[in-house]
Amino acid sequence: SQPIAINASATNVGNLSVLNCSFDGNQMHIPSVLPPPSGTGLGAAINYDGNGSFVAKYNYIHDMPADGIDLGEGSVTPTIEYNVFQGLGYTPGSHPDPVQFVGDVVNNAMIVYNTIYQPQGVEPNEGLALQAQLGSTITNTTIANNVIIATGPHMSMSLNIGLFQDPGNVLDGVTVANNYLDPTGTYTSTGF
């Protein structure tokens, strides 16, 4: 019933690697993971707010109340590869993201070779959304060779891949290449 399995929530946390783990959210409904003002908005398999490198490889993150991996407030160089994200957002009203950046400085992020599968019956997620928000500076990011499946017939993802820059934030130097996108259950016919 905890909203976060691995919580490195202090900016004095250094490098963190999460390798070969399975995170089963048991399709739980945890109201505290709802976006404010209804909840804290915090709810992920992994939350890292540290300064340094963050590595997540070969993990299976599934049936979660909300997000997969949240990175915020610190200065981070993330490598997120060879993971499977399946069934995020079992809490009604949640805003599930496989990977989310919030108010941090991100440089040289690698989000590659992941599989994102969103079934019917959960809250729609955003596939891979790279959003500079709440004071973020995100530079030199690569999103490549991922498989992103939005099952149908109803919307299970708003889009497969999205890039967003809120006012006063920085998003620069993004490369999106060689991803396989199934837009069946996305808001648009192309998944963008």
C-alpha positions in Angstrom: 0.0 0.0 0.0 3.0 2.3 -0.3 2.9 4.7 -3.2 6.7 4.5 -3.9 8.8 1.3 -3.7 12.3 2.8 -4.0 12.3 6.4 -2.7 15.6 8.4 -3.0 13.9 11.7 -2.3 16.8 13.8 -1.0 19.0 15.9 -3.3 22.0 14.7 -1.4 21.5 11.1 -2.7 24.3 10.3 -5.2 24.4 7.8 -8.0 21.7 5.1 -8.0 21.4 1.9 -10.2 18.3 -0.2 -10.2 19.0 -3.4 -12.1 17.0 -6.6 -12.8 14.1 -5.8 -10.4 10.4 -6.6 -10.7 7.9 -4.0 -9.3 4.4 -5.3 -9.0 1.8 -2.6 -8.1 -0.9 -5.3 -7.7 -3.3 -3.1 -9.6 -3.8 -1.1 -6.3 -5.9 2.0 -6.0 -3.9 4.5 -3.8 -5.7 7.9 -3.7 -2.6 9.8 -2.5 -1.0 9.3 -6.0 -3.7 11.5 -7.6 -2.4 14.9 -9.0 -2.8 17.9 -6.7 -5.1 19.1 -5.1 -6.7 15.6 -4.6 -3.3 13.9 -3.7 0.4 14.5 -3.7 1.0 13.3 -7.2 3.7 11.0 -5.9 3.4 7.4 -6.8 6.0 5.4 -8.7 8.0 2.2 -8.6 11.1 4.4 -8.3 11.5 8.1 -7.2 14.9 9.6 -7.6 15.6 13.3 -6.6 19.3 12.9 -6.2 22.4 14.4 -7.9 24.4 12.1 -10.1 23.8 9.3 -12.5 20.6 7.2 -12.4 20.6 3.9 -14.1 17.5 1.6 -14.6 18.1 -1.5 -16.6 16.3 -4.8 -17.1 13.4 -4.0 -14.8 9.8 -5.1 -15.1 7.4 -2.4 -13.8 3.8 -3.4 -14.0 0.3 -3.0 -12.6 1.2 0.3 -10.9 -1.2 2.7 -9.2 0.5 5.6 -11.2 4.0 6.1 -12.6 6.9 3.9 -13.4 10.0 6.1 -12.7 9.9 9.7 -11.4 13.0 11.9 -11.5 12.9 15.3 -9.9 14.5 18.2 -8.1 18.2 17.1 -8.6 20.7 17.2 -11.3 20.8 13.9 -13.1 22.2 11.9 -16.0 19.7 9.1 -16.5 20.1 5.9 -18.4 16.8 4.1 -18.7 17.0 1.0 -21.0 15.8 -2.5 -21.5 12.9 -2.1 -19.1 9.2 -3.2 -19.5 6.5 -0.8 -18.4 3.1 -2.5 -18.4 -0.2 -1.4 -17.0 0.5 1.9 -15.3 -2.3 3.9 -13.7 -4.7 1.6 -11.9 -5.7 4.4 -9.5 -8.7 6.1 -11.1 -7.9 9.7 -12.0 -4.1 9.2 -11.8 -1.8 10.6 -14.5 0.6 7.7 -15.2 3.9 8.1 -17.0 6.5 5.4 -17.6 9.2 8.1 -17.0 8.6 11.6 -15.7 11.0 14.5 -15.1 9.8 17.2 -12.6 11.8 20.3 -11.7 15.2 18.9 -12.3 18.3 19.5 -14.4 18.7 16.6 -16.9 21.6 16.2 -19.3 22.5 13.3 -21.7 19.4 11.2 -20.8 19.2 7.9 -22.7 15.7 6.4 -22.8 16.3 3.4 -25.1 15.3 -0.2 -25.8 12.3 -0.1 -23.5 8.9 -1.7 -24.0 5.8 0.2 -22.9 2.5 -1.7 -23.1 -0.7 0.0 -21.9 -3.7 -2.4 -21.7 -7.3 -1.4 -21.6 -8.9 -0.8 -18.3 -6.4 1.6 -16.7 -5.9 5.4 -16.9 -4.5 6.5 -20.2 -0.8 7.4 -20.0 1.4 9.5 -22.3 3.7 6.8 -23.7 7.1 8.5 -23.5 6.5 12.1 -22.7 9.5 14.3 -22.3 8.2 17.4 -20.5 10.3 20.3 -19.2 8.0 21.4 -16.3 8.1 23.0 -12.9 11.7 24.5 -13.3 13.2 21.8 -15.5 16.2 22.1 -17.8 16.4 19.0 -20.1 19.2 18.9 -22.6 20.7 16.3 -25.0 18.2 13.5 -24.6 17.9 10.4 -26.8 14.6 8.5 -27.1 15.4 5.6 -29.4 14.6 1.9 -30.2 11.6 1.7 -27.9 8.5 -0.3 -28.5 5.4 1.6 -27.4 2.0 -0.1 -27.7 -1.3 1.6 -27.0 -3.9 -1.1 -27.1 -7.4 -0.4 -28.5 -10.2 -0.1 -29.2 -10.5 2.7 -26.6 -7.8 5.3 -25.7 -5.1 3.8 -23.5 -2.5 6.5 -24.3 -3.0 10.1 -25.2 0.1 9.7 -27.5 3.0 7.4 -28.1 5.8 10.0 -27.8 5.4 13.7 -26.9 7.8 16.6 -26.3 6.6 19.5 -24.2 8.3 22.6 -22.9 6.3 24.6 -20.3 7.0 28.4 -20.1 10.2 29.3 -18.3 11.6 25.7 -18.7 14.3 24.5 -21.1 14.0 21.5 -23.5 16.9 21.4 -26.0 18.8 18.8 -28.1 16.3 15.9 -28.2 16.8 13.0 -30.6 13.9 10.7 -31.3 14.8 7.8 -33.6 13.9 4.2 -34.6 11.0 3.7 -32.2 8.2 1.3 -33.0 4.8 2.9 -32.3 1.4 1.2 -32.3 -1.1 4.1 -32.1 -4.2 1.9 -32.0 -5.4 3.3 -28.7 -3.9 6.8 -28.9 -5.8 10.1 -29.2 -4.4 10.7 -32.8 -4.1 8.2 -35.6 -0.3 8.7 -35.7 0.5 8.5 -32.0 2.1 12.0 -32.1 
